[in-house]
Amino acid sequence: MHGCKLGTVNNADEFGLSMFEQHLYKTHHRIVIPGKHDRHVPVILTDFMQEALQCLLRHRGQFVEEPNPYMFAV
């Protein structure tokens, strides 16, 4: 995805995460998108959500001009 970084946490317990948060890291995908004021915003996706975004990216060129950096272009 444009402007996104895929990420995983190899050893989630090192970061002091709760059991629920550790479960999310093991069962979901984490991407980081640019936010306001040069901050990064983590987004957690299920497998289904990631597959849907990949499908959108595969067909995006048919509907959105290439220089447009936004996932959901107007």
C-alpha positions, 0 to 999 in steps of 0.5 A: 500500500502506498505510504504504509509500512507492514509490521509484525512484532516478533516478541510481543511480550517485550512491549508490556502488552496485555494477553488480549493485545498479544493475541491481536498481534498474533492473529491480525496484521498491523500496518502503519499509515502517516498521520497528522503532524508527521506522526505514524498511526498503527492500523490493525487488520483482520485477514479478510480486511487485508485481502479486501485491501489487496483486491482494491489495490489490484483493480485501483489502476482502472479507476484512479489515476496513478499520481493519486496517493490516497487509497480511497480516492475521490 
